[in-house]
Amino acid sequence: MESEKKKCPNCGNFSLEFILEEWVCHECEYHSSDEEKVEGSFR
């Protein structure tokens, strides 16, 4: 199955790839799972 690339919401590059059940950006190291972790984890 081909890996589909999507546009990264963080840096805007089409480098998002679906790896290990989350979207990972190769340009800025963005992870889609980061959005859920961010809330309350830094307080």
Distance bins in CASP14 RR format, pairs under 12 A and 6 or more apart:
PFRMAT RR
TARGET T0000
AUTHOR 0000-0000-0000
RMODE 2
METHOD distances of the structure
MODEL  1
1 18 0 0 0 0 1 0 0 0 0 0 0
2 17 0 0 0 0 0 1 0 0 0 0 0
2 18 0 0 0 0 0 1 0 0 0 0 0
3 14 0 0 0 0 0 1 0 0 0 0 0
3 15 0 0 0 0 0 1 0 0 0 0 0
3 16 0 0 0 0 1 0 0 0 0 0 0
3 17 1 0 1 0 0 0 0 0 0 0 0
3 18 1 0 0 1 0 0 0 0 0 0 0
3 19 0 0 0 0 1 0 0 0 0 0 0
3 23 0 0 0 0 0 1 0 0 0 0 0
3 24 0 0 0 0 0 1 0 0 0 0 0
3 26 0 0 0 0 0 1 0 0 0 0 0
4 14 0 0 0 0 0 1 0 0 0 0 0
4 15 0 0 0 0 0 1 0 0 0 0 0
4 16 0 0 0 0 1 0 0 0 0 0 0
4 17 1 0 0 1 0 0 0 0 0 0 0
4 18 1 0 0 1 0 0 0 0 0 0 0
4 19 0 0 0 0 0 1 0 0 0 0 0
4 23 0 0 0 0 0 1 0 0 0 0 0
5 12 0 0 0 0 0 1 0 0 0 0 0
5 13 0 0 0 0 1 0 0 0 0 0 0
5 14 1 0 1 0 0 0 0 0 0 0 0
5 15 1 0 0 1 0 0 0 0 0 0 0
5 16 1 0 0 1 0 0 0 0 0 0 0
5 17 1 0 1 0 0 0 0 0 0 0 0
5 18 0 0 0 0 1 0 0 0 0 0 0
5 19 0 0 0 0 0 1 0 0 0 0 0
5 23 0 0 0 0 1 0 0 0 0 0 0
5 24 0 0 0 0 0 1 0 0 0 0 0
5 25 0 0 0 0 1 0 0 0 0 0 0
5 26 0 0 0 0 1 0 0 0 0 0 0
5 27 0 0 0 0 0 1 0 0 0 0 0
6 12 0 0 0 0 1 0 0 0 0 0 0
6 13 0 0 0 0 0 1 0 0 0 0 0
6 14 1 0 0 1 0 0 0 0 0 0 0
6 15 0 0 0 0 1 0 0 0 0 0 0
6 16 1 0 1 0 0 0 0 0 0 0 0
6 17 0 0 0 0 1 0 0 0 0 0 0
6 18 0 0 0 0 1 0 0 0 0 0 0
6 22 0 0 0 0 0 1 0 0 0 0 0
6 23 1 0 0 1 0 0 0 0 0 0 0
6 24 0 0 0 0 0 1 0 0 0 0 0
6 25 0 0 0 0 1 0 0 0 0 0 0
6 26 0 0 0 0 0 1 0 0 0 0 0
6 30 0 0 0 0 0 1 0 0 0 0 0
6 32 0 0 0 0 1 0 0 0 0 0 0
7 13 1 0 0 1 0 0 0 0 0 0 0
7 14 1 0 1 0 0 0 0 0 0 0 0
7 15 0 0 0 0 1 0 0 0 0 0 0
7 16 1 0 0 1 0 0 0 0 0 0 0
7 17 0 0 0 0 0 1 0 0 0 0 0
7 23 0 0 0 0 0 1 0 0 0 0 0
7 25 0 0 0 0 1 0 0 0 0 0 0
7 27 0 0 0 0 0 1 0 0 0 0 0
7 30 0 0 0 0 0 1 0 0 0 0 0
8 14 1 0 0 1 0 0 0 0 0 0 0
8 15 1 0 1 0 0 0 0 0 0 0 0
8 16 1 0 1 0 0 0 0 0 0 0 0
8 17 0 0 0 0 1 0 0 0 0 0 0
8 23 0 0 0 0 1 0 0 0 0 0 0
8 24 0 0 0 0 1 0 0 0 0 0 0
8 25 1 0 1 0 0 0 0 0 0 0 0
8 26 0 0 0 0 1 0 0 0 0 0 0
8 27 1 0 0 1 0 0 0 0 0 0 0
8 28 1 0 0 1 0 0 0 0 0 0 0
8 29 0 0 0 0 1 0 0 0 0 0 0
8 30 1 0 1 0 0 0 0 0 0 0 0
8 31 0 0 0 0 0 1 0 0 0 0 0
8 32 0 0 0 0 1 0 0 0 0 0 0
8 34 0 0 0 0 0 1 0 0 0 0 0
9 15 0 0 0 0 0 1 0 0 0 0 0
9 16 0 0 0 0 1 0 0 0 0 0 0
9 23 0 0 0 0 1 0 0 0 0 0 0
9 25 0 0 0 0 1 0 0 0 0 0 0
9 27 0 0 0 0 0 1 0 0 0 0 0
9 28 0 0 0 0 0 1 0 0 0 0 0
9 30 1 0 0 1 0 0 0 0 0 0 0
9 31 0 0 0 0 0 1 0 0 0 0 0
9 32 0 0 0 0 1 0 0 0 0 0 0
9 34 0 0 0 0 0 1 0 0 0 0 0
9 35 0 0 0 0 1 0 0 0 0 0 0
10 16 0 0 0 0 1 0 0 0 0 0 0
10 23 0 0 0 0 0 1 0 0 0 0 0
10 24 0 0 0 0 0 1 0 0 0 0 0
10 25 1 0 0 1 0 0 0 0 0 0 0
10 26 0 0 0 0 0 1 0 0 0 0 0
10 27 0 0 0 0 1 0 0 0 0 0 0
10 28 1 0 1 0 0 0 0 0 0 0 0
10 29 0 0 0 0 1 0 0 0 0 0 0
10 30 1 0 1 0 0 0 0 0 0 0 0
10 31 0 0 0 0 1 0 0 0 0 0 0
10 32 0 0 0 0 1 0 0 0 0 0 0
10 34 0 0 0 0 1 0 0 0 0 0 0
10 35 0 0 0 0 0 1 0 0 0 0 0
11 25 1 0 0 1 0 0 0 0 0 0 0
11 26 0 0 0 0 1 0 0 0 0 0 0
11 27 1 0 1 0 0 0 0 0 0 0 0
11 28 1 0 1 0 0 0 0 0 0 0 0
11 29 0 0 0 0 1 0 0 0 0 0 0
11 30 1 0 0 1 0 0 0 0 0 0 0
12 25 0 0 0 0 1 0 0 0 0 0 0
12 27 1 0 0 1 0 0 0 0 0 0 0
12 28 0 0 0 0 1 0 0 0 0 0 0
12 30 0 0 0 0 1 0 0 0 0 0 0
13 25 1 0 0 1 0 0 0 0 0 0 0
13 26 0 0 0 0 1 0 0 0 0 0 0
13 27 1 0 1 0 0 0 0 0 0 0 0
13 28 1 0 0 1 0 0 0 0 0 0 0
13 29 0 0 0 0 0 1 0 0 0 0 0
13 30 0 0 0 0 1 0 0 0 0 0 0
14 23 0 0 0 0 0 1 0 0 0 0 0
14 25 0 0 0 0 1 0 0 0 0 0 0
14 26 0 0 0 0 1 0 0 0 0 0 0
14 27 0 0 0 0 1 0 0 0 0 0 0
15 23 0 0 0 0 0 1 0 0 0 0 0
15 24 0 0 0 0 1 0 0 0 0 0 0
15 25 1 0 1 0 0 0 0 0 0 0 0
15 26 1 0 1 0 0 0 0 0 0 0 0
15 27 1 0 1 0 0 0 0 0 0 0 0
15 28 0 0 0 0 1 0 0 0 0 0 0
15 29 0 0 0 0 0 1 0 0 0 0 0
15 30 0 0 0 0 1 0 0 0 0 0 0
16 22 0 0 0 0 1 0 0 0 0 0 0
16 23 1 0 1 0 0 0 0 0 0 0 0
16 24 1 0 0 1 0 0 0 0 0 0 0
16 25 1 0 1 0 0 0 0 0 0 0 0
16 26 0 0 0 0 1 0 0 0 0 0 0
16 27 0 0 0 0 1 0 0 0 0 0 0
16 28 0 0 0 0 0 1 0 0 0 0 0
16 29 0 0 0 0 0 1 0 0 0 0 0
16 30 1 0 0 1 0 0 0 0 0 0 0
16 31 0 0 0 0 1 0 0 0 0 0 0
16 32 1 0 0 1 0 0 0 0 0 0 0
17 23 1 0 0 1 0 0 0 0 0 0 0
17 24 1 0 1 0 0 0 0 0 0 0 0
17 25 1 0 0 1 0 0 0 0 0 0 0
17 26 1 0 0 1 0 0 0 0 0 0 0
17 27 0 0 0 0 0 1 0 0 0 0 0
17 30 0 0 0 0 0 1 0 0 0 0 0
17 31 0 0 0 0 0 1 0 0 0 0 0
17 32 0 0 0 0 0 1 0 0 0 0 0
18 24 1 0 0 1 0 0 0 0 0 0 0
18 25 0 0 0 0 0 1 0 0 0 0 0
18 31 0 0 0 0 0 1 0 0 0 0 0
18 32 0 0 0 0 1 0 0 0 0 0 0
18 33 0 0 0 0 0 1 0 0 0 0 0
19 25 0 0 0 0 0 1 0 0 0 0 0
19 26 0 0 0 0 1 0 0 0 0 0 0
19 29 0 0 0 0 0 1 0 0 0 0 0
19 30 0 0 0 0 0 1 0 0 0 0 0
19 31 0 0 0 0 1 0 0 0 0 0 0
19 32 0 0 0 0 1 0 0 0 0 0 0
19 33 0 0 0 0 0 1 0 0 0 0 0
20 31 0 0 0 0 1 0 0 0 0 0 0
20 32 0 0 0 0 0 1 0 0 0 0 0
20 33 0 0 0 0 1 0 0 0 0 0 0
21 31 0 0 0 0 0 1 0 0 0 0 0
21 32 0 0 0 0 1 0 0 0 0 0 0
21 33 0 0 0 0 1 0 0 0 0 0 0
22 30 0 0 0 0 0 1 0 0 0 0 0
22 31 1 0 1 0 0 0 0 0 0 0 0
22 32 1 0 1 0 0 0 0 0 0 0 0
22 33 1 0 1 0 0 0 0 0 0 0 0
22 34 0 0 0 0 1 0 0 0 0 0 0
22 35 0 0 0 0 1 0 0 0 0 0 0
22 36 0 0 0 0 1 0 0 0 0 0 0
22 37 0 0 0 0 0 1 0 0 0 0 0
23 29 0 0 0 0 0 1 0 0 0 0 0
23 30 1 0 0 1 0 0 0 0 0 0 0
23 31 1 0 0 1 0 0 0 0 0 0 0
23 32 1 1 0 0 0 0 0 0 0 0 0
23 33 0 0 0 0 1 0 0 0 0 0 0
23 34 0 0 0 0 1 0 0 0 0 0 0
23 35 0 0 0 0 1 0 0 0 0 0 0
24 30 1 0 0 1 0 0 0 0 0 0 0
24 31 1 0 1 0 0 0 0 0 0 0 0
24 32 1 0 0 1 0 0 0 0 0 0 0
24 33 0 0 0 0 1 0 0 0 0 0 0
24 34 0 0 0 0 1 0 0 0 0 0 0
25 31 1 0 0 1 0 0 0 0 0 0 0
25 32 0 0 0 0 1 0 0 0 0 0 0
25 34 0 0 0 0 0 1 0 0 0 0 0
28 34 0 0 0 0 0 1 0 0 0 0 0
30 38 0 0 0 0 0 1 0 0 0 0 0
31 37 0 0 0 0 1 0 0 0 0 0 0
31 38 0 0 0 0 0 1 0 0 0 0 0
32 38 0 0 0 0 0 1 0 0 0 0 0
33 41 0 0 0 0 0 1 0 0 0 0 0
34 41 0 0 0 0 1 0 0 0 0 0 0
34 42 0 0 0 0 0 1 0 0 0 0 0
35 41 0 0 0 0 0 1 0 0 0 0 0
END
